[in-house]
Amino acid sequence: MYYIKVDDLAFHYEKEPVLTNISFEVNPGDFVMLTGENGAAKTTLLRNILGLLKPTTGQVKLAVKNRSGQKLVVGYVPQQVASFNVGFPSTVLELVQSGRYQRGKWLKKLDKADKEQIRRSLDAVGMWDMRYKKIGELSGGQKQRISIARVFATDPDLFVLDEPTTGMDVHSREEFYKLLRHNSEKHGKGILMVSHDHEELRNYCNKHIELVRKEGLPWRCFSMDSCKELSKPHFSSH
Amino acid sequence: MFLYGFMQRAFQASLLISLIAPMLGLLLILRRQSLMADTLSHVSLAGVALGLLISINPTWTNILMVVAIAILLEYLRMLYRSYSEVSIAILMSAGMALALFLMSLNQGGTTLNITQFLFGSIVTISTEQVWMLLILTILIIVLYVTFHKAMYVLTFDEDTAFTAGLPTKVMSILFNVLTGVTIAIIMPIVGALLVSAVLILPAAISMRISKSFNGTILIGFPIALAGMLSGLVTSYEYGTPPGATITLILVMILGIMIILKKLWQGRNT
């Protein structure tokens, strides 16, 4: 069973090829790290997977149901979330609560369990005490943390994360990786994460996809090196 | 003043517009579509001109024209995704050009009517329009209460909304259509040239005060009401155009808010 299945994907911007020969799967319980140099079209690949862009050729399949047979819930943290509109009139709590809406709460009130999940998510990133702050008043690192809290509040089956640790210190990053690993190992969540910290992250993931330039391809076009299985060192989970 | 039927209708309409403005205004600002209201008001002038030319109630031609353009706007917004203001510039000029073209075909017989639509007039508000505005207000409140969570996510980040499974395209088109219908209905009161200011300013003011999304809308109601009512009274007393008077009062409130906030921040640092 897969959550994401990419089959020989190619993507062109206008007529210029930027991605070619991309094939991999993200299954329940996988923690997949996606790396590549700057401009390697990592975000473009994520946007293809999420349906925000249409592949030029090849296929992307996103599972409809999770492994329990319920509708698959996807949690997405876009790149550069720290630069979101400083004037947006919202408190930290409102933003993190909004992550919970896609759990069937668009038209219903949040219940006690939802509120508890929101509290735990904010606690996990150390932002509970700042829940009534306006998001525009936060620092870049704090904004990053609340966007992570938002995705944990969703409690998705599949995490799609685009450089979510930008601006975070080493300790916070490690805690975050441990939390993700716990989610993949213990709760069978699928995780696809773009990152530049591959040396740090490889200790937590079980697959590594690197986008590379290959000989014979146009200058701006990237392809996959391979989908490497990584050995998982043992960790004490949360 | 309150004994005149047209003033009673004007006050009823003002109350209803004060309820609509903060909700639509905030969403327009956050979707970076403040100028869309301006575009639609220019287009709605063309709708009025068409109605007057073919002798059909201009309110209906206006609504039809604005709804069509609101849908086209969303298509152009997608087409020029990185430069979405291009669609606004194109349709704003096209709307005004069409209005002038249709007016010239009318050989000047309805110049007075067009002037009323341009600058707004208290005496043009009919009972039918107040009823339409009431139905629209109820519809917008019901839609907002039902879908405010989805609209919050859509305005915060469209990609996140799409990933969360929201029908972002349909929501955007329906929002544009609703904005268009609102503009078509309130334009005779405040005037095509200032309708967007009346919609945008209350939310722009309350955004400077409130920290939260719903708080911004709640604070926007009394601000809009104060601006609308005082603007109408001033307009009646001095014979000034209502749209212009209301806009000037709201701009003054915005100025006072900015100064007070600066003083408050200065005191706390």
HADDOCK unambig.tbl for C-alpha pairs under 7 A between the chains (distance, minus, plus):
assign (segid A and resid 50 and name CA) (segid B and resid 163 and name CA) 6.52 0.50 0.50
assign (segid A and resid 74 and name CA) (segid B and resid 163 and name CA) 6.70 0.50 0.50
assign (segid A and resid 74 and name CA) (segid B and resid 164 and name CA) 6.57 0.50 0.50
assign (segid A and resid 76 and name CA) (segid B and resid 160 and name CA) 6.43 0.50 0.50
assign (segid A and resid 76 and name CA) (segid B and resid 163 and name CA) 6.88 0.50 0.50
assign (segid A and resid 89 and name CA) (segid B and resid 207 and name CA) 6.29 0.50 0.50
assign (segid A and resid 89 and name CA) (segid B and resid 211 and name CA) 5.48 0.50 0.50
assign (segid A and resid 89 and name CA) (segid B and resid 212 and name CA) 5.07 0.50 0.50
assign (segid A and resid 89 and name CA) (segid B and resid 213 and name CA) 5.08 0.50 0.50
assign (segid A and resid 90 and name CA) (segid B and resid 211 and name CA) 5.79 0.50 0.50
assign (segid A and resid 90 and name CA) (segid B and resid 212 and name CA) 4.14 0.50 0.50
assign (segid A and resid 90 and name CA) (segid B and resid 213 and name CA) 4.95 0.50 0.50
assign (segid A and resid 91 and name CA) (segid B and resid 211 and name CA) 6.06 0.50 0.50
assign (segid A and resid 91 and name CA) (segid B and resid 212 and name CA) 5.21 0.50 0.50
assign (segid A and resid 98 and name CA) (segid B and resid 153 and name CA) 6.78 0.50 0.50
assign (segid A and resid 102 and name CA) (segid B and resid 164 and name CA) 5.93 0.50 0.50
assign (segid A and resid 106 and name CA) (segid B and resid 149 and name CA) 6.00 0.50 0.50
assign (segid A and resid 106 and name CA) (segid B and resid 150 and name CA) 6.33 0.50 0.50
assign (segid A and resid 107 and name CA) (segid B and resid 146 and name CA) 6.32 0.50 0.50
assign (segid A and resid 107 and name CA) (segid B and resid 147 and name CA) 6.99 0.50 0.50
assign (segid A and resid 134 and name CA) (segid B and resid 211 and name CA) 5.22 0.50 0.50
